[in-house]
Amino acid sequence: MRFLLVFLVIIDFFSLQAGRLHAGSPPEKALLFTEELAPVHYTLDNRQVGIATDIVRAIFREAGLRTEIQSFPWKRTYLTVLRTPGSFVYTINRTQERENLFQWIGPILNKRTYLYRLATRVDIRIERPEDLKKYTTVAILGYALTDKLRKLGLTKARELIITRNKKDQVQVFLKGRADLITGNEFTIASALAESGYSMNDVVPVLLMNEKGYYLAANLDTDRNLVERLRIANIKVQQSGLVQKAIARYMGELPRPESICDTCWRP
């Protein structure tokens, strides 16, 4: 009995220590992939920052997870998440073609996407879909909007120039190699500012969509975890953090009007 009592005491001791160790252990880590798209998500001093990055970190923190974020060109990011079980991608547009390729964790940031022209290009007029073929539009490789432009009849190397990232896209546009450029209310102002231009230098001519940016997971990601993140996203959206993140990163950069009365909508 004496040996049994000692044995039970030892068991209780190690059980208590294990419980303390578990309670103090760091939370589970999630692997996320994104791209360079200021001010939504970008690298600053070797750290991932941005409006959506702040939102995503808050979502995973609410769900009890840490994050490891890696940034690559969009096409590589997209394919990597498709092939990596348990991984996540942000920000991504939810389209019919992508619907069954990911698990969707809800829109995390509302946005409006336009085609813009330079303010000096008063000769450009878009009144119907066929008008797009009169001009050259510069878009980004792998984007859902690029596919949409193709479906509207724009042909690569004729009406459509495709670049790898936002920086290259803006340079093509500002150098006059393209008549129109794609962008949303967050990305266009930041990209123009980096090149010494402002929103006064461009005019929206076509509203492409008003769908939000999403956080999504690889299909083989644990579904219970995905559901936890969906619930966490709802809490974050209701917390006021999204508005604070927008204000933090947009700063004094002007945002285009919320309604473009002169824009044609496809």
C-alpha positions as CSV (number, residue, x, y, z in Angstrom):
1,M,0.0,0.0,0.0
2,R,2.9,2.3,0.8
3,F,4.5,1.7,-2.6
4,L,1.1,2.2,-4.3
5,L,0.6,5.5,-2.5
6,V,4.0,6.7,-3.6
7,F,3.3,5.6,-7.1
8,L,0.0,7.5,-7.2
9,V,1.7,10.7,-5.9
10,I,4.3,10.5,-8.6
11,I,1.6,10.0,-11.3
12,D,-0.3,13.0,-10.0
13,F,2.9,15.1,-10.0
14,F,3.8,14.3,-13.6
15,S,0.2,14.8,-14.7
16,L,0.1,18.2,-13.1
17,Q,3.4,19.2,-14.7
18,A,2.1,18.0,-18.1
19,G,-1.0,20.0,-17.7
20,R,1.0,23.1,-16.8
21,L,3.3,22.5,-19.8
22,H,0.3,22.2,-22.1
23,A,-1.4,25.2,-20.7
24,G,1.7,27.3,-21.2
25,S,2.6,25.9,-24.7
26,P,2.3,28.3,-27.7
27,P,-0.8,28.0,-29.8
28,E,-1.0,26.1,-33.0
29,K,0.7,27.7,-36.1
30,A,-1.0,28.2,-39.4
31,L,0.8,28.6,-42.8
32,L,-0.5,31.4,-44.9
33,F,0.5,32.6,-48.4
34,T,-0.1,36.0,-49.9
35,E,1.5,38.5,-52.4
36,E,2.9,42.0,-52.5
37,L,-0.1,44.3,-52.9
38,A,0.2,47.5,-50.9
39,P,-1.5,48.6,-48.8
40,V,-3.6,45.4,-48.5
41,H,-0.7,43.1,-47.8
42,Y,3.0,43.7,-48.3
43,T,6.5,43.4,-46.8
44,L,8.0,46.1,-44.6
45,D,11.3,45.6,-42.8
46,N,11.1,41.8,-43.4
47,R,7.6,41.6,-41.9
48,Q,4.2,41.1,-43.5
49,V,1.9,44.1,-42.9
50,G,-1.1,45.7,-44.5
51,I,-4.8,46.2,-44.1
52,A,-5.7,42.5,-44.8
53,T,-2.7,41.2,-42.9
54,D,-3.9,43.0,-39.7
55,I,-7.4,41.5,-40.2
56,V,-6.1,38.0,-41.0
57,R,-3.8,38.0,-37.9
58,A,-6.7,39.1,-35.8
59,I,-8.9,36.3,-37.1
60,F,-6.3,33.6,-36.4
61,R,-5.5,35.0,-33.0
62,E,-9.2,35.0,-32.2
63,A,-9.3,31.3,-33.2
64,G,-6.3,30.6,-31.0
65,L,-3.6,30.2,-33.7
66,R,-0.3,31.8,-34.6
67,T,0.5,32.7,-38.2
68,E,3.4,32.1,-40.5
69,I,3.0,34.3,-43.6
70,Q,5.0,33.8,-46.8
71,S,4.7,36.2,-49.8
72,F,5.3,35.3,-53.4
73,P,4.0,36.5,-56.8
74,W,0.3,35.8,-57.1
75,K,0.5,32.8,-59.5
76,R,3.0,31.0,-57.3
77,T,0.9,31.8,-54.2
78,Y,-2.3,30.5,-55.8
79,L,-0.8,27.3,-57.0
80,T,1.1,26.7,-53.7
81,V,-2.1,26.8,-51.6
82,L,-3.9,24.5,-54.1
83,R,-1.1,21.9,-53.5
84,T,-0.5,22.4,-49.8
85,P,-2.9,20.7,-47.4
86,G,-3.6,22.8,-44.3
87,S,-2.5,26.1,-45.9
88,F,-4.4,29.4,-46.4
89,V,-4.4,32.2,-48.9
90,Y,-5.3,35.9,-48.7
91,T,-6.6,38.0,-50.3
92,I,-8.4,36.1,-53.0
93,N,-11.5,36.8,-55.1
94,R,-14.3,34.2,-54.9
95,T,-15.4,33.2,-58.3
96,Q,-17.5,30.5,-59.9
97,E,-14.4,28.9,-61.3
98,R,-12.7,28.8,-57.9
99,E,-15.7,27.9,-55.8
100,N,-14.9,24.2,-55.4
101,L,-11.1,24.6,-55.3
102,F,-11.0,26.1,-51.8
103,Q,-12.8,26.3,-48.5
104,W,-14.0,29.8,-48.1
105,I,-13.7,31.6,-44.7
106,G,-15.8,34.6,-45.7
107,P,-15.0,38.0,-47.0
108,I,-12.6,39.9,-44.8
109,L,-12.5,43.3,-46.6
110,N,-15.0,44.9,-48.9
111,K,-13.7,46.6,-52.1
112,R,-14.8,48.0,-55.4
113,T,-12.7,47.2,-58.5
114,Y,-12.6,49.5,-61.5
115,L,-10.9,50.1,-64.8
116,Y,-9.2,53.5,-64.8
117,R,-7.9,55.9,-67.5
118,L,-5.6,58.8,-67.1
119,A,-7.5,62.0,-66.5
120,T,-5.8,63.5,-69.6
121,R,-7.2,60.7,-71.8
122,V,-10.5,62.3,-72.5
123,D,-10.7,60.4,-75.8
124,I,-11.4,57.1,-74.0
125,R,-15.1,56.3,-73.7
126,I,-16.6,53.1,-72.5
127,E,-20.3,52.7,-73.1
128,R,-20.7,49.0,-73.9
129,P,-18.5,45.8,-73.7
130,E,-17.4,46.0,-77.3
131,D,-15.7,49.4,-76.5
132,L,-13.0,47.7,-74.4
133,K,-11.6,46.2,-77.7
134,K,-10.8,49.7,-78.9
135,Y,-8.2,50.1,-76.1
136,T,-5.4,48.2,-74.3
137,T,-5.9,47.2,-70.7
138,V,-3.0,46.2,-68.4
139,A,-3.9,43.5,-65.8
140,I,-2.1,41.0,-63.5
141,L,-1.2,37.4,-64.2
142,G,-3.6,34.9,-62.5
143,Y,-6.1,37.4,-61.2
144,A,-9.8,36.6,-61.5
145,L,-10.4,40.0,-63.1
146,T,-7.8,39.2,-65.8
147,D,-9.9,36.1,-66.7
148,K,-13.0,38.2,-66.7
149,L,-11.5,40.6,-69.2
150,R,-10.6,37.6,-71.4
151,K,-14.2,36.4,-71.3
152,L,-15.3,39.9,-72.4
153,G,-13.3,39.3,-75.5
154,L,-9.9,41.0,-74.8
155,T,-7.0,39.2,-76.5
156,K,-3.5,38.9,-75.0
157,A,-0.9,41.0,-76.8
158,R,-3.7,43.0,-78.6
159,E,-6.2,44.5,-76.1
160,L,-4.7,42.9,-73.0
161,I,-1.2,43.3,-71.4
162,I,-0.5,41.0,-68.5
163,T,2.1,41.8,-65.8
164,R,3.4,39.8,-62.8
165,N,2.6,42.3,-60.1
166,K,1.1,45.7,-59.3
167,K,4.3,47.6,-59.6
168,D,5.0,46.5,-63.2
169,Q,1.3,47.0,-64.0
170,V,1.4,50.7,-62.9
171,Q,4.6,51.4,-64.8
172,V,3.1,50.0,-68.1
173,F,0.1,52.2,-67.6
174,L,2.0,55.4,-66.7
175,K,4.4,55.0,-69.6
176,G,1.5,55.0,-72.0
177,R,1.7,51.4,-73.1
178,A,-1.8,50.7,-71.9
179,D,-5.0,52.9,-72.0
180,L,-6.7,51.3,-69.0
181,I,-5.6,49.8,-65.7
182,T,-7.4,47.6,-63.2
183,G,-7.4,48.5,-59.5
184,N,-9.5,48.8,-56.4
185,E,-10.1,51.7,-54.0
186,F,-7.1,50.5,-51.8
187,T,-4.5,49.5,-54.3
188,I,-4.7,52.1,-57.0
189,A,-4.1,55.1,-54.7
190,S,-1.1,53.5,-53.1
191,A,0.4,52.4,-56.4
192,L,0.0,55.8,-57.9
193,A,1.5,57.6,-54.9
194,E,4.6,55.4,-55.1
195,S,5.2,56.7,-58.6
196,G,4.5,60.3,-57.8
197,Y,0.9,60.4,-59.0
198,S,-2.4,60.8,-57.2
199,M,-6.0,59.9,-57.6
200,N,-6.5,63.3,-59.3
201,D,-4.5,61.8,-62.3
202,V,-6.9,59.0,-63.0
203,V,-10.6,58.6,-63.7
204,P,-12.7,55.4,-63.1
205,V,-14.5,54.5,-66.3
206,L,-15.9,51.0,-65.6
207,L,-17.0,49.3,-62.3
208,M,-16.0,45.7,-62.7
209,N,-17.2,44.3,-59.4
210,E,-18.0,45.1,-55.7
211,K,-17.2,41.7,-54.2
212,G,-15.0,41.5,-51.1
213,Y,-11.6,40.1,-50.6
214,Y,-11.6,36.6,-49.1
215,L,-9.5,34.4,-46.9
216,A,-9.5,30.8,-48.1
217,A,-8.1,27.4,-47.2
218,N,-6.8,24.4,-49.1
219,L,-9.5,21.8,-49.6
220,D,-7.7,19.3,-47.3
221,T,-7.6,21.7,-44.4
222,D,-9.4,20.5,-41.2
223,R,-13.0,21.5,-41.6
224,N,-13.4,22.1,-37.8
225,L,-10.5,24.5,-38.0
226,V,-12.1,26.3,-41.0
227,E,-15.3,26.7,-39.0
228,R,-13.5,28.1,-36.1
229,L,-11.9,30.7,-38.4
230,R,-15.3,31.6,-39.9
231,I,-16.7,32.3,-36.4
232,A,-13.5,34.2,-35.6
233,N,-13.9,36.3,-38.7
234,I,-17.5,37.3,-37.8
235,K,-16.2,38.5,-34.4
236,V,-13.4,40.5,-36.0
237,Q,-15.7,42.1,-38.5
238,Q,-17.9,43.2,-35.7
239,S,-15.1,44.5,-33.5
240,G,-14.2,47.7,-35.5
241,L,-10.7,46.4,-36.3
242,V,-11.3,46.5,-40.1
243,Q,-12.1,50.2,-40.0
244,K,-9.0,50.9,-37.9
245,A,-6.8,48.9,-40.2
246,I,-8.1,50.8,-43.2
247,A,-7.5,54.1,-41.5
248,R,-4.0,53.0,-40.4
249,Y,-2.7,52.1,-43.8
250,M,-4.6,54.5,-46.1
251,G,-3.5,57.5,-44.1
252,E,-4.0,60.6,-46.1
253,L,-4.3,58.7,-49.4
254,P,-7.6,59.7,-51.1
255,R,-10.1,57.0,-51.9
256,P,-12.2,57.1,-55.1
257,E,-15.9,57.8,-54.8
258,S,-18.0,55.0,-53.5
259,I,-20.4,55.2,-56.4
260,C,-19.2,55.9,-60.0
261,D,-22.3,57.3,-61.7
262,T,-20.5,57.6,-65.0
263,C,-19.1,54.1,-65.0
264,W,-20.5,51.4,-67.2
265,R,-21.1,48.1,-65.4
266,P,-20.6,44.8,-67.3
